[in-house]
Each structure stands twice: as structure tokens, then as C-alpha cells.
Amino acid sequence: MEKILIIEDDQRLAGIIRRGLEEEGFETMVAYDGEMGLKLAYSNDFSLVVSDIVLPGINGLDVCRKIRRAKPEIPLLMLTALGKTDDKVEGFDAGADDYLVKPFEFRELLARIRALLKRAGTRQPAPDPVLKYADLEVNTERKEARRAGQEISLTPKEFNLLEYLMRNPERVVSRSEIAENVWDTHFDTGTNFIDVYINYLRKKVDKPFDQKLIHTRTGMGFVLMRQD
């Protein structure tokens, strides 16, 4: 039986989520603050963690960061009333795998949870730890990126996005494809958070160099390629 940790200070909402998940056959545990959530996460084997961002004591972003460092294999789904692009970027940078904005329907939450669990169960190790394109190099085991020998400092999601582009060089990848394969789920494409991350990458990967590698194909997506 899959075990899910729910970290939510709204006891009514936590109860609704808990009952709904248990009716679907999941085992659950609930914490109403960040400190208790971390204690439960560290001392139990969970298949997935659902956490609010605004929590008493330790906030949900710090909870997410700490769980991600201690147990990197556990999928993390963030729940919040904060729905702006910058808020989502902050959540993903903290290590979240998906982000659901309140209010939401339980069936959508259930679909997100099942998608994350399925991907976690079928995820395979990267076949090539070192990826190279032009003068850009990514080491997927060490989580390092370099261009022309210069180290590039990336957040976890920036690194995952760059790795995906490196695994698909000279092929246009759409925003929906990036959403599914980099963030491991389907979610609202009405926001421009993917464009935000592409811009972050360009500033770090392309801006210091004459040759630009990350290009936009209007109406289609993005492509990693040389342009002589």
C-alpha cells in the first residue's frame, strides 16, 4: 500500500484530503506544522509527500528543501494559495515535483498524485552520466554543468531543464513536452514559468559567450543547437 504524508495546517482541508486518499486505497499520515512534518518524513518511508507552503514554524519551502536533501527519491507535491509564476518558480527551485493551487478539486489532486507515483516507479537511471554539446558539458551524476571549462551554477530545476535539452539536441521541444518530462507531470500551461526558466538558462549558459545555444522557435518551443 502506498503511504502518503500530508502536511497541511488547515485541519479541515487535511481531513478532506486524508479521507479522500484513504477511500482510494492509500495509507496516510497527517502533520499540521512543518516541524512535525519533517519528523514524520525522516522517520517513515513515504511514497509521496503533499505539503502546503504556508505552515506554522518551518514553512513548506524549507520543509521541501530538507526532505529533498534527506530523501531525494520521494516525489513532493506542493499545495498553496500562491499561484503567481514567481511563487511556482520558488516552489520548484525548493525541489517540488508538482504544484497545485488552492482551491482545487480532489480528483485533480488524485490525478497529480497518481502521475507522480507512476513516474517515480518507472523512472530509470540516466544511461549517459556525461552529456556534451558544442563546448557545453553536463555531468548528471555530479549535477555539474560547464561551458568552455567554466562552471555554471544552476538550481535543481534549471539543471533538469538543461539536461533535457542536452538529451534532445537540435530537436524542437514544446512547452508541454518540457512540462511533462522536466516537471514529471501535467499542469497549468497558462503561466509562463517555462519561459522564465529558459531565460534563466540563457543568462547562465549563453549570455557570457558569443555563440548562443538555446533558441526559441516561435509557436513551437525551444531548441539547443549551434547557429553558425
KEVO-767998 format. One line per 2 residues: their letters; for each residue x, y, z of N, C-alpha, C. Coordinates in Angstrom, 3 decimals, always signed. Each point is the difference from the previous one (the first is absolute). Layout:
BEGIN
A> X/Y/Z/X/Y/Z/X/Y/Z ~ ...
END
This chain:
BEGIN
ME> +0.848/-1.199/+0.000/-0.848/+1.199/+0.000/+0.881/+1.246/+0.000 ~ -0.308/+0.943/-0.884/+0.751/+1.256/-0.055/-0.320/+0.852/+1.219
KI> +1.051/+0.548/+0.624/-0.188/+0.839/+1.189/+0.308/+1.448/-0.351 ~ -0.921/+0.906/+0.321/+0.135/+1.413/-0.359/-0.013/+0.856/+1.265
LI> +0.948/+0.938/+0.075/+0.052/+0.960/+1.097/-0.680/+1.297/-0.434 ~ -0.947/+0.473/+0.798/-0.706/+1.254/-0.263/+0.443/+1.019/+1.045
IE> +0.589/+1.119/-0.439/+0.412/+1.065/+0.912/-0.847/+1.225/-0.322 ~ -0.991/+0.260/+0.837/-0.990/+1.047/-0.281/-0.542/+0.525/+1.320
DD> +0.118/+1.317/+0.238/-0.446/+0.560/+1.276/-1.513/+0.218/+0.062 ~ -0.663/+0.023/-1.137/-1.460/+0.102/-0.027/-0.561/-1.402/+0.286
QR> -0.433/-0.208/+1.240/-0.405/-1.343/+0.408/-1.194/-0.516/-0.794 ~ -0.897/+0.894/-0.391/-1.154/-0.417/-0.791/+0.459/-0.524/-1.362
LA> +0.877/+0.759/-0.669/+0.493/-0.429/-1.309/+0.835/-1.265/+0.126 ~ +0.832/-0.062/+1.027/+0.811/-1.202/+0.211/-0.881/-1.227/+0.174
GI> -1.120/+0.170/+0.719/-0.921/-1.111/+0.201/-0.661/-0.449/-1.290 ~ -0.368/+0.979/-0.829/-0.620/-0.329/-1.290/+0.976/-0.787/-0.873
IR> +1.254/+0.481/-0.057/+1.012/-0.680/-0.811/+0.258/-1.405/+0.531 ~ +0.122/-0.096/+1.323/+0.283/-1.298/+0.608/-1.114/-1.000/-0.295
RG> -1.252/+0.401/+0.241/-1.125/-0.918/-0.240/-0.071/-0.402/-1.470 ~ +0.189/+0.982/-0.879/-0.067/-0.302/-1.428/+1.068/-0.985/-0.436
LE> +1.212/+0.174/+0.494/+1.097/-0.899/-0.378/-0.198/-1.392/+0.594 ~ -0.491/-0.059/+1.237/-0.216/-1.310/+0.600/-1.123/-0.750/-0.700
EE> -1.007/+0.720/-0.487/-1.061/-0.642/-0.783/+0.531/-0.563/-1.306 ~ +1.109/+0.584/-0.495/+0.615/-0.488/-1.241/+1.047/-1.077/+0.260
GF> +0.130/-0.405/+1.264/+0.887/-1.114/+0.318/+1.387/+0.386/+0.478 ~ +0.238/+1.286/+0.244/+1.304/+0.436/+0.494/+0.014/-0.021/+1.528
ET> +1.187/-0.192/+0.548/+0.212/+0.186/+1.432/+0.524/+1.424/+0.198 ~ -0.456/+0.699/+1.023/+0.397/+1.397/+0.180/+0.443/+0.276/+1.436
MV> +0.822/+1.044/+0.116/+0.322/+0.597/+1.285/-0.099/+1.508/-0.185 ~ -0.382/+0.729/+1.053/-0.224/+1.438/-0.103/+0.831/+0.747/+1.033
AY> +0.596/+1.111/-0.424/+0.673/+0.941/+0.895/-0.601/+1.374/-0.244 ~ -0.169/+0.767/+1.092/-0.622/+1.318/-0.123/+1.002/+1.151/+0.067
DG> +1.295/-0.318/+0.053/+1.038/+1.033/-0.053/+1.254/-0.590/-0.623 ~ +0.923/+0.889/-0.381/+1.190/-0.449/-0.710/+0.923/-0.868/+0.826
EM> +0.151/+0.314/+1.286/+0.907/-0.775/+0.849/-0.456/-1.440/+0.138 ~ -1.292/-0.200/+0.263/-0.517/-1.361/+0.108/+0.056/-0.707/-1.349
GL> -0.240/+0.746/-1.070/+0.094/-0.589/-1.333/+1.380/-0.565/-0.274 ~ +1.034/+0.753/+0.381/+1.375/-0.474/-0.203/+0.289/-1.232/+0.853
KL> -0.455/+0.016/+1.259/+0.229/-1.158/+0.875/-0.619/-1.258/-0.591 ~ -1.227/+0.125/-0.495/-0.661/-1.161/-0.605/+0.706/-0.435/-1.282
AY> +0.420/+0.977/-0.818/+0.668/-0.324/-1.262/+1.315/-0.727/+0.238 ~ +0.742/+0.421/+1.027/+1.291/-0.616/+0.294/-0.142/-1.402/+0.593
SN> -1.081/-0.233/+0.733/-0.123/-1.247/+0.762/-0.890/-1.053/-0.657 ~ -0.557/+0.323/-1.164/-0.877/-0.945/-0.696/+0.394/-0.095/-1.473
DF> -0.423/-1.079/-0.624/+0.226/-0.185/-1.431/-1.281/+0.367/-0.746 ~ -0.006/+1.191/-0.572/-1.172/+0.463/-0.745/+0.227/-0.141/-1.506
SL> -1.078/-0.262/-0.715/+0.058/-0.059/-1.460/-0.079/+1.384/-0.611 ~ -0.588/+0.969/+0.743/-0.212/+1.344/-0.519/-0.337/+0.929/+1.166
VV> +0.358/+1.273/-0.141/-0.332/+1.010/+0.999/-0.824/+1.096/-0.659 ~ -1.136/+0.337/+0.628/-0.824/+1.134/-0.402/+0.147/+1.059/+1.086
SD> +0.465/+1.204/-0.364/+0.239/+1.015/+1.024/-0.509/+1.367/-0.430 ~ -0.615/+0.691/+0.954/-0.326/+1.404/-0.200/+1.295/+0.795/+0.062
IV> -0.009/+1.219/-0.549/+1.178/+0.866/+0.088/-0.047/+0.844/+1.269 ~ -1.140/+0.625/+0.278/-0.125/+0.856/+1.176/-0.354/-0.883/+1.200
LP> +1.007/-0.251/+0.848/-0.159/-0.876/+1.158/+0.508/+0.694/+1.262 ~ -0.539/-0.360/+1.153/+0.553/+0.528/+1.249/+1.419/-0.524/+0.219
GI> +0.851/+0.824/+0.614/+1.363/-0.437/+0.279/+0.833/-0.031/-1.259 ~ +0.399/-1.191/-0.405/+0.796/-0.166/-1.226/-0.929/+0.050/-1.197
NG> +0.255/+0.929/-0.948/-0.902/+0.115/-1.151/+0.185/-1.162/-0.967 ~ -0.977/-0.145/-0.887/-0.009/-1.139/-0.906/+1.171/-0.058/-0.957
LD> +0.534/+1.155/-0.405/+1.150/-0.004/-0.895/+1.226/-0.584/+0.690 ~ +0.211/+0.382/+1.261/+1.133/-0.555/+0.750/-0.212/-1.478/+0.292
VC> -1.246/-0.380/+0.268/-0.315/-1.415/+0.177/+0.355/-0.773/-1.273 ~ -0.388/+0.544/-1.130/+0.276/-0.634/-1.291/+1.505/-0.154/-0.221
RK> +0.756/+1.056/+0.280/+1.460/-0.049/-0.187/+0.633/-1.080/+0.875 ~ -0.424/-0.060/+1.259/+0.591/-0.955/+0.939/-0.348/-1.442/-0.376
IR> -1.240/-0.237/-0.400/-0.384/-1.345/-0.423/+0.749/-0.382/-1.272 ~ +0.114/+0.942/-0.920/+0.690/-0.284/-1.252/+1.466/-0.381/+0.235
RA> +0.644/+0.668/+0.964/+1.392/-0.338/+0.301/+0.104/-1.363/+0.686 ~ -0.921/-0.280/+0.915/+0.076/-1.241/+0.775/-0.491/-1.217/-0.782
KP> -1.060/+0.191/-0.777/-0.605/-1.111/-0.734/-0.342/+0.462/-1.423 ~ +1.006/+0.122/-0.849/-0.203/+0.587/-1.333/-0.931/-0.780/-0.912
EI> -0.263/-1.264/+0.343/-0.836/-0.830/-0.868/-1.491/+0.228/+0.206 ~ -0.407/+0.672/+1.084/-1.428/+0.152/+0.308/-0.616/+1.134/-0.819
PL> -1.068/-0.256/-0.747/-0.694/+1.082/-0.715/-0.628/+0.981/+0.991 ~ +0.078/+1.295/-0.322/-0.529/+1.055/+0.863/-1.011/+0.835/-0.770
LM> -1.215/+0.057/+0.521/-1.066/+0.785/-0.617/-0.359/+1.144/+0.940 ~ +0.123/+1.249/-0.475/-0.274/+1.163/+0.827/-1.426/+0.497/-0.227
LT> -0.673/+0.329/+1.100/-1.333/+0.605/-0.036/+0.103/+1.427/+0.524 ~ -0.604/+0.955/-0.683/+0.095/+1.375/+0.462/-1.059/+0.881/-0.629
AL> -0.275/+1.106/+0.662/-0.891/+1.013/-0.565/+0.781/+0.976/-0.848 ~ +1.336/-0.133/-0.007/+0.854/+0.907/-0.759/+0.164/-0.546/-1.413
GK> -0.606/+0.685/-0.987/-0.033/-0.565/-1.345/+0.761/+0.767/-1.050 ~ +0.782/+1.004/+0.403/+0.735/+0.780/-0.982/+1.198/-0.794/-0.516
TD> +0.486/+0.384/-1.180/+1.127/-0.703/-0.599/+1.206/-0.004/+0.925 ~ +0.321/+1.140/+0.621/+1.161/+0.066/+0.889/-0.150/-0.951/+1.184
DK> -1.223/-0.151/+0.499/-0.241/-0.917/+1.112/+0.244/-1.440/-0.442 ~ -0.437/-0.330/-1.194/+0.214/-1.354/-0.511/+1.478/-0.275/-0.226
VE> +0.711/+0.973/-0.546/+1.441/-0.148/-0.223/+0.705/-0.259/+1.329 ~ -0.377/+0.751/+1.034/+0.613/-0.177/+1.311/-0.268/-1.399/+0.538
GF> -1.213/-0.484/-0.202/-0.337/-1.344/+0.447/+0.799/-1.069/-0.726 ~ +0.124/+0.126/-1.307/+0.767/-0.975/-0.767/+1.480/+0.050/+0.363
DA> +0.514/+1.209/+0.236/+1.402/+0.128/+0.383/+0.264/-0.629/+1.362 ~ -1.021/-0.051/+0.843/+0.152/-0.638/+1.309/+0.030/-1.525/-0.117
GA> -0.345/-0.518/-1.188/+0.046/-1.446/-0.224/-1.328/-0.655/-0.252 ~ -1.074/+0.795/-0.096/-1.323/-0.581/-0.247/-0.073/-0.635/-1.381
DD> -0.764/-1.078/-0.099/-0.213/-0.661/-1.289/-1.253/+0.514/-0.694 ~ -0.948/+0.483/+0.771/-1.235/+0.527/-0.568/-0.567/+1.020/+0.964
YL> -0.978/+0.769/-0.488/-0.475/+1.179/+0.716/-1.478/+0.150/-0.316 ~ -0.850/-0.068/+1.019/-1.444/+0.099/-0.203/-0.535/+1.188/+0.796
VK> -0.714/+0.899/-0.694/-0.478/+1.241/+0.612/-1.391/-0.203/+0.596 ~ -0.171/+0.478/+1.230/-1.309/-0.019/+0.650/-0.879/+1.110/-0.563
PF> -1.311/-0.206/-0.076/-0.713/-1.253/+0.273/+0.150/-0.976/-1.157 ~ -0.114/-1.266/+0.265/+0.139/-1.021/-1.034/-1.041/-1.087/+0.243
EF> -0.268/-0.779/-1.039/-0.898/-1.140/+0.135/+0.821/-1.215/+0.423 ~ -0.576/-0.824/+0.844/+0.735/-1.167/+0.492/+0.436/-0.906/-1.146
RE> -0.843/-0.135/-1.014/+0.353/-0.902/-1.101/+1.244/+0.478/-0.733 ~ +0.232/+1.333/-0.034/+1.230/+0.496/-0.620/+1.193/-0.339/+0.883
LL> -0.144/+0.189/+1.302/+1.074/-0.381/+0.919/+0.321/-1.480/-0.148 ~ -1.031/-0.827/-0.071/+0.203/-1.448/-0.135/+0.730/-0.326/-1.296
AR> -0.364/+0.676/-1.085/+0.659/-0.247/-1.290/+1.479/+0.373/+0.070 ~ +0.310/+1.141/+0.649/+1.398/+0.416/+0.139/+0.792/-1.011/+0.823
IR> -0.602/-0.452/+1.096/+0.674/-0.969/+0.862/+0.281/-1.292/-0.751 ~ -0.980/-0.496/-0.726/+0.195/-1.262/-0.732/+1.068/+0.144/-1.081
AL> +0.015/+1.163/-0.670/+1.010/+0.227/-1.033/+1.404/+0.020/+0.604 ~ +0.146/+0.670/+1.144/+1.312/+0.061/+0.653/+0.449/-1.376/+0.487
LK> -0.916/-0.762/+0.566/+0.345/-1.341/+0.476/+0.371/-0.924/-1.162 ~ -0.720/+0.125/-1.101/+0.297/-0.835/-1.168/+1.389/+0.311/-0.540
RA> +0.322/+1.278/-0.098/+1.306/+0.389/-0.531/+1.120/-0.392/+0.950 ~ -0.260/+0.122/+1.296/+1.017/-0.389/+0.979/+0.276/-1.496/-0.083
GT> -1.038/-0.775/-0.299/+0.157/-1.443/-0.072/+0.639/-0.491/-1.279 ~ -0.082/+0.800/-1.055/+0.531/-0.448/-1.296/+1.256/+0.753/-0.415
RQ> +0.418/+0.968/+0.827/+1.168/+0.813/-0.362/+1.245/-0.869/-0.072 ~ +0.751/+0.126/-1.066/+1.220/-0.770/-0.216/+1.217/+0.892/+0.188
PA> +1.126/-0.570/+0.431/+1.210/+0.809/+0.137/+0.482/+0.510/-1.351 ~ +0.594/+1.175/+0.016/+0.493/+0.600/-1.244/+1.074/-0.881/-0.613
PD> -0.117/-0.365/-1.278/+0.969/-0.903/-0.611/+1.356/+0.648/-0.221 ~ +0.051/+1.294/-0.245/+1.259/+0.683/-0.278/+0.228/+1.093/+1.035
PV> +0.918/-0.229/+0.938/+0.194/+0.998/+1.054/+0.592/+1.309/-0.491 ~ +0.768/-0.032/-1.076/+0.612/+1.223/-0.521/-0.562/+0.301/-1.386
LK> -0.635/+1.159/-0.132/-0.585/+0.422/-1.268/+0.807/+1.177/-0.526 ~ +0.253/-0.010/-1.317/+0.783/+1.077/-0.597/-0.675/+0.509/-1.260
YA> +0.009/+1.312/-0.160/-0.461/+0.619/-1.236/+0.771/+1.295/-0.176 ~ +0.641/+0.138/-1.164/+0.891/+1.143/-0.250/+1.009/+0.062/+1.153
DL> +0.133/+1.177/+0.642/+0.934/+0.115/+1.124/-0.717/-0.096/+1.348 ~ -1.245/-0.529/-0.030/-0.811/-0.137/+1.204/+0.054/-1.451/+0.480
EV> +0.210/-0.190/+1.301/+0.094/-1.339/+0.568/-0.807/-0.079/+1.279 ~ -0.777/-1.088/+0.148/-0.834/-0.218/+1.181/+0.317/-1.380/+0.567
NT> +0.313/-0.037/+1.280/+0.226/-1.270/+0.697/-1.227/-0.275/+0.867 ~ -0.806/-0.980/-0.398/-1.273/-0.254/+0.683/+0.174/-0.682/+1.355
ER> +1.151/-0.630/+0.237/+0.243/-0.630/+1.293/+0.466/+1.024/+1.023 ~ +0.892/+0.874/-0.416/+0.523/+1.017/+0.912/-0.867/+1.256/+0.032
KE> -0.985/+0.056/-0.906/-0.873/+1.175/-0.120/+0.829/+1.257/-0.258 ~ +0.908/-0.118/-0.955/+0.876/+1.110/-0.362/-0.185/+0.366/-1.465
AR> +0.116/+1.283/-0.291/-0.063/+0.483/-1.380/+1.186/+0.927/-0.242 ~ +0.589/-0.137/-1.166/+1.135/+0.851/-0.369/-0.124/+0.415/-1.466
RA> +0.460/+1.198/-0.284/+0.094/+0.429/-1.386/+1.372/+0.618/-0.229 ~ +0.692/-0.510/-1.010/+1.372/+0.429/-0.288/+0.863/-0.114/+1.255
GQ> -0.264/-1.026/+0.790/+0.772/-0.240/+1.211/-0.432/+0.808/+1.206 ~ -0.949/+0.914/-0.176/-0.457/+0.842/+1.111/-1.218/-0.631/+0.661
EI> +0.040/-0.125/+1.317/-1.119/-0.595/+0.725/-1.208/+0.933/-0.011 ~ -1.186/-0.587/-0.186/-1.251/+0.758/-0.018/-0.823/-0.424/+1.210
SL> -0.358/+0.947/+0.844/-0.805/-0.287/+1.184/-1.482/-0.006/-0.368 ~ -0.663/-1.153/+0.219/-1.403/-0.149/-0.377/-0.829/-0.488/+1.187
TP> -1.258/+0.425/+0.046/-0.938/-0.553/+0.970/-0.408/-1.402/-0.475 ~ -0.615/-0.821/+0.857/-0.397/-1.349/-0.425/-0.873/-0.019/-1.250
KE> -0.999/+0.896/-0.084/-0.876/-0.019/-1.166/+0.695/+0.544/-1.238 ~ +0.872/+0.979/+0.168/+0.786/+0.484/-1.147/+0.865/-1.131/-0.534
FN> +0.599/-0.751/+0.913/+0.849/-1.121/-0.422/-0.821/-1.042/-0.747 ~ -1.175/-0.353/+0.534/-0.841/-1.004/-0.660/-0.436/+0.454/-1.391
LL> -0.303/+1.277/-0.128/-0.403/+0.537/-1.297/+1.167/-0.049/-0.984 ~ +1.177/+0.393/+0.452/+1.170/-0.053/-0.877/+0.314/-1.439/-0.393
EY> -0.104/-0.909/+0.959/+0.256/-1.410/-0.315/-0.964/-0.492/-1.083 ~ -1.272/+0.387/+0.092/-0.972/-0.451/-1.002/+0.345/+0.554/-1.380
LM> +0.384/+1.261/-0.050/+0.416/+0.580/-1.283/+1.237/-0.709/-0.545 ~ +0.929/-0.350/+0.905/+1.227/-0.679/-0.423/-0.286/-1.413/-0.515
RN> -1.048/-0.619/+0.532/-0.356/-1.350/-0.464/-0.812/+0.045/-1.294 ~ -0.409/+1.194/-0.401/-0.769/+0.156/-1.236/+0.581/+1.120/-0.853
PE> +1.287/-0.053/-0.324/+0.621/+1.097/-0.746/-0.531/+0.101/-1.429 ~ -0.088/+1.229/-0.468/-0.401/+0.287/-1.380/-1.402/-0.509/-0.316
RV> -0.822/-0.149/+1.032/-1.405/-0.379/-0.175/-0.868/+0.989/+0.764 ~ -1.007/+0.541/-0.650/-0.891/+0.954/+0.662/-0.858/-0.744/+1.020
VS> +0.040/+0.473/+1.255/-0.825/-0.594/+1.054/-1.052/+1.030/+0.418 ~ -1.234/-0.426/+0.074/-1.100/+0.912/+0.320/-0.064/+0.274/+1.501
RS> -0.755/+1.026/+0.358/-0.186/+0.315/+1.414/-0.699/-1.143/+0.728 ~ -1.003/-0.606/-0.639/-0.718/-1.100/+0.652/+0.918/-1.211/+0.189
EI> +0.892/-0.244/-0.947/+0.945/-1.105/+0.135/+0.956/+0.250/+1.159 ~ +0.468/+1.239/+0.113/+0.878/+0.361/+1.112/-0.743/-0.168/+1.323
AE> -1.251/+0.469/+0.046/-0.791/-0.108/+1.233/-0.129/-1.448/+0.441 ~ -0.232/-0.880/-0.943/-0.212/-1.406/+0.336/+1.286/-0.707/+0.378
NV> +1.091/+0.297/-0.705/+1.233/-0.762/+0.190/+0.966/+0.602/+1.003 ~ -0.052/+1.311/+0.193/+0.893/+0.633/+0.970/-0.665/+0.095/+1.362
WD> -1.316/+0.324/-0.013/-0.727/+0.129/+1.257/-0.802/-1.253/+0.345 ~ +0.108/-1.027/-0.864/-0.612/-1.300/+0.270/-1.509/+0.025/+0.164
TH> -0.676/+0.965/-0.603/-1.451/+0.028/+0.143/-0.600/+0.952/-1.011 ~ -1.325/+0.000/-0.049/-0.730/+0.984/-0.791/-0.539/+1.048/+0.952
FD> +0.126/+1.256/-0.334/-0.607/+1.030/+0.814/-0.276/+1.220/-0.849 ~ -0.532/+1.035/+0.634/-0.470/+1.198/-0.692/+1.076/+0.593/-0.899
TG> -0.272/+0.030/-1.311/+0.944/+0.598/-0.944/-0.346/+1.450/-0.296 ~ -0.965/+0.549/+0.747/-0.380/+1.394/-0.210/+1.027/+0.967/+0.555
TN> +0.849/-0.469/+0.920/+1.048/+0.862/+0.533/+1.267/-0.162/-0.840 ~ +0.932/+0.934/+0.189/+1.198/+0.006/-0.844/+1.227/-0.477/+0.747
FI> -0.175/-0.903/+0.969/+1.144/-0.400/+0.811/+1.066/-0.723/-0.829 ~ -0.374/-0.731/-1.044/+1.004/-0.665/-0.828/+0.848/+1.032/-0.727
DV> -0.628/+1.053/-0.520/+0.747/+1.077/-0.647/+0.931/+0.680/+1.009 ~ -0.471/+0.113/+1.244/+0.836/+0.585/+1.052/+1.259/-0.838/+0.191
YI> -0.157/-1.314/+0.051/+1.161/-0.874/+0.191/+0.928/+0.012/-1.215 ~ -0.574/+0.062/-1.182/+0.833/+0.104/-1.207/+0.834/+1.271/+0.061
NY> -0.602/+1.094/+0.432/+0.741/+1.258/+0.128/+1.097/-0.108/+1.047 ~ -0.290/-0.675/+1.105/+1.034/-0.230/+1.010/+1.191/-0.743/-0.612
LR> -0.302/-1.062/-0.765/+1.063/-0.786/-0.620/+0.805/+0.834/-0.983 ~ -0.689/+0.802/-0.799/+0.703/+0.824/-0.989/+0.997/+0.945/+0.675
KK> -0.414/+0.588/+1.121/+0.891/+0.922/+0.696/+1.260/-0.699/+0.492 ~ -0.142/-1.260/+0.379/+1.139/-0.732/+0.560/+0.804/-0.762/-1.058
VD> -0.710/-0.570/-0.979/+0.651/-0.868/-0.981/+0.460/+0.762/-1.239 ~ -0.780/+1.004/-0.429/+0.279/+0.683/-1.261/+0.567/+1.414/+0.140
KP> -0.504/+0.757/+0.948/+0.350/+1.427/+0.065/+1.503/+0.267/+0.064 ~ +0.782/-0.777/+0.768/+1.442/+0.297/+0.071/+0.780/-0.411/-1.243
FD> -0.657/-0.618/-0.998/+0.721/-0.555/-1.152/-0.543/+0.562/-1.308 ~ +0.864/+0.047/-1.007/-0.393/+0.539/-1.305/-0.999/-0.909/-0.702
QK> +0.284/-1.310/+0.009/-0.899/-0.935/-0.675/-1.172/-0.359/+0.912 ~ -1.208/+0.258/-0.470/-1.197/-0.313/+0.768/-0.492/-1.398/-0.376
LI> -0.409/-0.765/+1.021/-0.408/-1.380/-0.230/-1.498/-0.240/+0.217 ~ -0.644/+0.809/+0.828/-1.419/-0.204/+0.314/-0.835/+0.987/-0.803
HT> -0.849/-0.524/-0.866/-0.759/+0.848/-0.920/-1.498/-0.275/+0.115 ~ -0.782/+1.039/-0.279/-1.462/-0.107/+0.007/-0.508/-0.210/-1.415
RT> -0.944/-0.901/-0.164/-0.697/-0.176/-1.268/-1.440/+0.453/+0.253 ~ -0.326/+1.163/-0.487/-1.286/+0.629/+0.297/-1.172/-0.932/-0.310
GM> -0.861/-0.167/+0.985/-1.177/-0.838/-0.171/+0.271/-1.484/+0.101 ~ +1.272/-0.393/+0.173/+0.337/-1.412/+0.040/+0.699/-0.412/+1.295
GF> +0.972/+0.795/+0.452/+0.731/-0.378/+1.200/+1.428/+0.482/-0.032 ~ +0.918/-0.850/+0.443/+1.393/+0.386/+0.145/+0.907/-1.089/-0.561
VL> +1.218/+0.408/-0.377/+0.939/-0.957/-0.573/+1.415/+0.348/+0.437 ~ +0.786/-1.037/+0.293/+1.419/+0.156/+0.311/+0.779/-0.315/-1.278
MR> +0.640/+1.025/-0.558/+0.773/-0.224/-1.226/+0.963/+1.147/-0.254 ~ +1.035/-0.308/-0.763/+0.933/+1.027/-0.445/-0.654/+0.786/-1.137
QD> +0.323/+1.247/-0.089/-0.387/+0.803/-1.156/+1.227/+0.738/-0.499 ~ +0.589/-0.569/-1.056/+1.242/+0.588/-0.535/-0.291/+1.237/-0.823
END
